[in-house]
Each structure stands twice: as structure tokens, then as C-alpha cells.
Amino acid sequence: MAPRITVIGTGYLGATHAAAMAELGFEVLGLDVVPEKVELLSSGRVPMYEPGLEELLARHVAGLEGSTGRLRFTMDWAEVAEFGDVHFVCVNTPQKHGEYACDMSYVDSAMESLAKHLDRPALVVGKSTVPVGSAERLAARIVELAPAGDGVELAWNPEFLREGFAVQDTLRPDRIVVGVRGERAEALLREVYATPIAAGTPFVVTDFPTAELVKTSANSFLATKISFINAMAEVCEAAGGDVAKLAEALGHDERIGAKFLRAGVGFGGGCLPKDIRAFMARAGELGVNQALTFLREVDSINMRQRAQAVELAREACGGDFLGKRVAVLGAAFKPDSDDVRDSPALNVAGQIHLQGGQVTVYDPKAMANARRLFPTLGYADSAVEAVRGADVVLHLTEWREFRELDPAELGAVASRRVVIDGRGALDSAVWRSAGWVFRAMGRPRA
């Protein structure tokens, strides 16, 4: 008989994982402590924008017409404990206020609330990104609290979801990593992931610390690569080089590769920034802070890109934002998402607004979230309306819609034809041929 699965925490990670587990054929019960979220998910809707997720959810939520009925949601910890054989913990691990360190309070609370009700053998699986050493501590705490004692095992199975591709990354992951202590936990997880394993997904079995380190190491590497090309953009800017051609040449080296070598306003979102900072903090606690000192510069370069985008816009406005209209295309931290956490686009828009600019923002999916976070900015219902009367246009989120804009149509409504490509994704020749002054970090002025 197939194991029954629960998912604790139904945010971005949890909702996706729950729907994917149902798609793989398992009976799934999701838990959240927010009544509105449980009600929304139970109706087959999701509280965030993620391509394909709502359709996947609706295919399985119990009570919906035509669904398999394999997926339900609850707020009852006792029901979850009774239902599940494998419990996935998918709660948030934000950065602590005023510190680099990770806030483990949500993970600790979820683990303890669940453990108190576990009166039969079960496997608890952490998916949240946590500081190395957390699993060891949590495993002992679970055994201490659970009525079933050491019949309850812990495993760590880090997530590698990319926003915009979360459904694909869950159903067809590029690797599955599990940190386990025993053969039973490994066997259960091999059963849970049997479908992607059969399709060729590598299944990497390791210890707790290694499993915990994989996600933060991967994010640190990606962040370093992004900041590296942005540092090269600074050098190109000073030397008169072209960072796009530089990146193209570097990308042909198979040791380097072309991905994540597009210079721009840098990375943001709810993972990379807080993960590399938490990694630095944990290294300090372990007495190896010098090993990750380079990440401070990675973070610094990333934040500096935002300031440089503001300076390019100021230069385009004649040295002063007062009385100038600025159009910002993009609010989400990346395309195919409505996530505005630590969004470079909104950070740049906010800085310009504070310095006197009249900023109007447009994003295909993130408008509601942007308004909640930055209520004093102006917002438009389309790219054309955002650009109307603008003295400068900033392209700051790489949506396909923006790459396909007609520069001539925008030029007809703009006050001045000046565009700053903060994502290195627009065709400079097309925009210049339509009469626009085109600027991008580390790119030739003409």
C-alpha cells in the first residue's frame, strides 16, 4: 500500500509539493495555520502566481468537479498525524530582522506541533532551507516529543524550485537529494520519488549536514556567477567594453557555461539574498567565517547594481529626478512570478521616487503585491500607459511581454525616447532604429 503524504506549510513550496505529490498518485493532506489559505486552496485556487500550479491543484483537490480527490487541506495537527506516513515540512525560513542569520522559529514550531501527535512510526522530511546542523537538533527534538519515540525518523530533502518553473522542477527535478540516517527512510523516499527516479532523475543519498549544505551552496554559486558578470559590467563601463559580448565569449567555455551571465540589476527574491547571508552567519558560528568572506562581496556587488541603475536613470534625466516622469517596466523579482520579495525592480523604483521622480510601474502579474509593498508609487494597467509622458523608461524585470514591445509604439507616447535595459534582454539595434537612446550596464553607448 502506497504511503500517505502530508505537507506542512502550504506557501509557494508547500502548495506546489502537495499538488505534485497528488499528481504522482499519492493521497495527500496539506496543513496550514492560516484559515484563508486553507479555504483558498480547498477551492482549487492558489495565493500566488505560478504557471501551471492552479491547473494542477484543481485536478486533484477533493470536492471539485472532475478532480481525482487525492488532495485535501486542514488546520488540524492531530488529523495530519493520524493521516500521514511521510510528513513533508515546507515552512518558511526568512532572514532575521537586523541580522544575517536564518529565522528558524517557523520550522521549530511546525516540527514540535507535529511531533506531539505522532503516536505511530512515521518519517518526517524537512524541505525548508535551514542552517547546517539544524537536522541533527530537530531529529533529537522529534524523538523527545513524539509518543512513538524513535519510531519517528527525520530526513532532509532540500528543494530546488525555480519560481516560474516550480511545477516542472517538482515533477521532473534535475536531482533529488536526501539526507538520511537509515535504510527505512531511504526506502520510503525512493518509493515517494519512484516516478522521477524511473525517468532518470539522479537520486543522491547523503548525511544530514551535506543535504542541508546543498541548497545554500547551489544558491551561493549562482549568486557568485551573477555578481561576477555584474562586476565585469562595471569594468566594461569604465573601459569602454561590451559585457554582453564578453559574456557570450565566456559562455562558450564549457567549464563556465552561458547561464547566469547576463549583466543587469542583479538578483533578488525570497531565496538567494537571504540564503547567502544565512550561510555567512552560520559559517561564523562554526568558526569558518573566512571560508565565505567572498560572499560579502557577492552581496555587495549585487546591491551596488541597483544603485547603478538609479544613477543611469539620473544621468538620463539630466542629473536630477525632480519633475521628471520615470516608467518602470517590471515589479516582480523575476519573470513568470508575482513575487516582489527583495525585488531589484521595486527597490530601484522606490529609490527614484524618494529622490523626487514621478514613478509609474507596470508588471503583468505582480501589481497587487507591488501596491501592498510600495503604495506610494504610481501604477499603470499596461506598458504603454506606464510609458506615457515618461522622460526615461527602465526595463527591470525580464518578462517576454517587455521583450516583444514595439519601440515605435512606445516612442509615440513617451516624452523622451530614453530606455535603460536593466536586464540586458532587449535588442539594442531595434530600439535605436526606432529613435531611442539605449543604455545598459557595461554596454557601449552607441
Secondary structure in CASP SS format (residue, H / E / C, confidence):
PFRMAT SS
TARGET T0000
AUTHOR 0000-0000-0000
METHOD secondary structure of the structure
MODEL  1
M C 1.00
A C 1.00
P C 1.00
R C 1.00
I E 1.00
T E 1.00
V E 1.00
I E 1.00
G C 1.00
T C 1.00
G C 1.00
Y H 1.00
L H 1.00
G H 1.00
A H 1.00
T H 1.00
H H 1.00
A H 1.00
A H 1.00
A H 1.00
M H 1.00
A H 1.00
E H 1.00
L C 1.00
G C 1.00
F C 1.00
E C 1.00
V E 1.00
L E 1.00
G E 1.00
L E 1.00
D C 1.00
V C 1.00
V C 1.00
P H 1.00
E H 1.00
K H 1.00
V H 1.00
E H 1.00
L H 1.00
L H 1.00
S H 1.00
S C 1.00
G C 1.00
R C 1.00
V C 1.00
P C 1.00
M C 1.00
Y C 1.00
E C 1.00
P C 1.00
G C 1.00
L H 1.00
E H 1.00
E H 1.00
L H 1.00
L H 1.00
A H 1.00
R C 1.00
H C 1.00
V E 1.00
A C 1.00
G C 1.00
L C 1.00
E C 1.00
G C 1.00
S C 1.00
T C 1.00
G C 1.00
R C 1.00
L E 1.00
R E 1.00
F E 1.00
T E 1.00
M C 1.00
D C 1.00
W H 1.00
A H 1.00
E H 1.00
V H 1.00
A H 1.00
E H 1.00
F H 1.00
G C 1.00
D C 1.00
V E 1.00
H E 1.00
F E 1.00
V E 1.00
C C 1.00
V C 1.00
N C 1.00
T C 1.00
P C 1.00
Q E 1.00
K C 1.00
H C 1.00
G C 1.00
E C 1.00
Y C 1.00
A C 1.00
C E 1.00
D C 1.00
M C 1.00
S H 1.00
Y H 1.00
V H 1.00
D H 1.00
S H 1.00
A H 1.00
M H 1.00
E H 1.00
S H 1.00
L H 1.00
A H 1.00
K C 1.00
H C 1.00
L C 1.00
D C 1.00
R C 1.00
P C 1.00
A E 1.00
L E 1.00
V E 1.00
V E 1.00
G E 1.00
K C 1.00
S C 1.00
T C 1.00
V C 1.00
P C 1.00
V C 1.00
G C 1.00
S H 1.00
A H 1.00
E H 1.00
R H 1.00
L H 1.00
A H 1.00
A H 1.00
R H 1.00
I H 1.00
V H 1.00
E H 1.00
L H 1.00
A C 1.00
P C 1.00
A C 1.00
G H 1.00
D H 1.00
G H 1.00
V E 1.00
E E 1.00
L E 1.00
A E 1.00
W E 1.00
N C 1.00
P C 1.00
E C 1.00
F C 1.00
L C 1.00
R C 1.00
E C 1.00
G C 1.00
F C 1.00
A H 1.00
V H 1.00
Q H 1.00
D H 1.00
T H 1.00
L H 1.00
R C 1.00
P C 1.00
D C 1.00
R C 1.00
I E 1.00
V E 1.00
V E 1.00
G E 1.00
V C 1.00
R C 1.00
G C 1.00
E H 1.00
R H 1.00
A H 1.00
E H 1.00
A H 1.00
L H 1.00
L H 1.00
R H 1.00
E H 1.00
V H 1.00
Y C 1.00
A H 1.00
T H 1.00
P H 1.00
I H 1.00
A H 1.00
A C 1.00
G C 1.00
T C 1.00
P C 1.00
F E 1.00
V E 1.00
V E 1.00
T E 1.00
D C 1.00
F H 1.00
P H 1.00
T H 1.00
A H 1.00
E H 1.00
L H 1.00
V H 1.00
K H 1.00
T H 1.00
S H 1.00
A H 1.00
N H 1.00
S H 1.00
F H 1.00
L H 1.00
A H 1.00
T H 1.00
K H 1.00
I H 1.00
S H 1.00
F H 1.00
I H 1.00
N H 1.00
A H 1.00
M H 1.00
A H 1.00
E H 1.00
V H 1.00
C H 1.00
E H 1.00
A H 1.00
A H 1.00
G C 1.00
G C 1.00
D C 1.00
V H 1.00
A H 1.00
K H 1.00
L H 1.00
A H 1.00
E H 1.00
A H 1.00
L H 1.00
G H 1.00
H C 1.00
D C 1.00
E C 1.00
R C 1.00
I C 1.00
G C 1.00
A C 1.00
K C 1.00
F C 1.00
L C 1.00
R C 1.00
A C 1.00
G C 1.00
V C 1.00
G C 1.00
F C 1.00
G C 1.00
G C 1.00
G C 1.00
C C 1.00
L H 1.00
P H 1.00
K H 1.00
D H 1.00
I H 1.00
R H 1.00
A H 1.00
F H 1.00
M H 1.00
A H 1.00
R H 1.00
A H 1.00
G H 1.00
E H 1.00
L C 1.00
G C 1.00
V C 1.00
N H 1.00
Q H 1.00
A H 1.00
L H 1.00
T H 1.00
F H 1.00
L H 1.00
R H 1.00
E H 1.00
V H 1.00
D H 1.00
S H 1.00
I H 1.00
N H 1.00
M H 1.00
R H 1.00
Q H 1.00
R H 1.00
A H 1.00
Q H 1.00
A H 1.00
V H 1.00
E H 1.00
L H 1.00
A H 1.00
R H 1.00
E H 1.00
A H 1.00
C C 1.00
G C 1.00
G C 1.00
D C 1.00
F C 1.00
L C 1.00
G C 1.00
K C 1.00
R E 1.00
V E 1.00
A E 1.00
V E 1.00
L E 1.00
G C 1.00
A C 1.00
A C 1.00
F C 1.00
K C 1.00
P C 1.00
D C 1.00
S C 1.00
D C 1.00
D C 1.00
V C 1.00
R C 1.00
D C 1.00
S C 1.00
P H 1.00
A H 1.00
L H 1.00
N H 1.00
V H 1.00
A H 1.00
G H 1.00
Q H 1.00
I H 1.00
H H 1.00
L H 1.00
Q C 1.00
G C 1.00
G C 1.00
Q E 1.00
V E 1.00
T E 1.00
V E 1.00
Y E 1.00
D C 1.00
P C 1.00
K C 1.00
A C 1.00
M H 1.00
A H 1.00
N H 1.00
A H 1.00
R H 1.00
R H 1.00
L H 1.00
F C 1.00
P C 1.00
T C 1.00
L C 1.00
G E 1.00
Y E 1.00
A C 1.00
D C 1.00
S C 1.00
A H 1.00
V H 1.00
E H 1.00
A H 1.00
V H 1.00
R C 1.00
G C 1.00
A C 1.00
D C 1.00
V E 1.00
V E 1.00
L E 1.00
H E 1.00
L C 1.00
T C 1.00
E C 1.00
W C 1.00
R H 1.00
E H 1.00
F H 1.00
R H 1.00
E C 1.00
L C 1.00
D C 1.00
P H 1.00
A H 1.00
E H 1.00
L H 1.00
G H 1.00
A H 1.00
V H 1.00
A C 1.00
S C 1.00
R C 1.00
R C 1.00
V E 1.00
V E 1.00
I E 1.00
D E 1.00
G C 1.00
R C 1.00
G C 1.00
A C 1.00
L C 1.00
D C 1.00
S H 1.00
A H 1.00
V H 1.00
W H 1.00
R H 1.00
S H 1.00
A C 1.00
G C 1.00
W C 1.00
V E 1.00
F E 1.00
R E 1.00
A E 1.00
M C 1.00
G C 1.00
R C 1.00
P C 1.00
R C 1.00
A C 1.00
END
